[in-house]
């Protein structure tokens, strides 16, 4: 274990208030941080440019070591989830810290070796190409699902009950915390993800990330059990004052109809409900297509896990509709690479609904020679190649 008190005596202690950003993705940096007290969220940019919380770190966890040791730009954005105190280590006190805490050096090395292995796996994934495959993750899911006996206020027609429950391995990657609802201001318990343990196994062509023995999709939504406000955990606090009253009213109405409860282990039915609850919460304000798109895409992934083809197709269409609206009608402030990802995703969604010509256009648009990401260029080229062959076969 890291002796926090001893480390604090080496100086470089910094305090951060709730929601304060320690550093942004891409920032230059020469320091690493050890959390002495508090919690921080780790955010990466999702494919549509919005921050996606991939993990939370707590007392004793560290981050930023790649910047300290190799002057690498920051690979994620880190923000305080509560008042947080960190020990900041730079070149001037690094040796002293390691001399006092040799165990820490070992943990840093272990972390770096995990990271390198992940990168290699990702690289080899890109090299060997990636055909969309039926996921092997379906753990004996029966397709004979019964219709949900619930009030269908928040579920679309065709949604059923599914017998899938969380794998026991999920617990290793979770810890309990508490948050305050920004709508009703009451506290409630939440599950947070330990990022230091996550291992990326592979990334699908539609940008879905698969982690070893864990599925972050199951824990990405928080629902306040008091007022029924639901949102992604990484933007849970982002709710405008104007909407608070409306969300409270909607919640009151829903309370009599739907029971929300996360079991332990979590059931996929509860996970589905949590995503539909965000869509319901969104109705309180002006519906943002980018946000609906994110939800429909995630729902389509979940339906593919339970092998409900009909609902997979339905949610794929909804995702395509919303991403297209977001792509063509809203002003985006995204990087070249994020645009590439979004365009590829549009292509993949078109493929899912059998719009091959449209898909081909998107894949062509996603290729950016100057300043684009070469892995993404290659991914699009592979798709274009496959599509040309498929289209030629159709029209001999
Ligand atoms: Zn609440």
Boltz pocket constraint, residues with backbone or C-beta under 6 A from the ligand:
constraints:
  - pocket:
      binder: B
      contacts: [[A, 181], [A, 182], [A, 183], [A, 184], [A, 185], [A, 186], [A, 224], [A, 225], [A, 226], [A, 227], [A, 228], [A, 229]]
      max_distance: 6.0
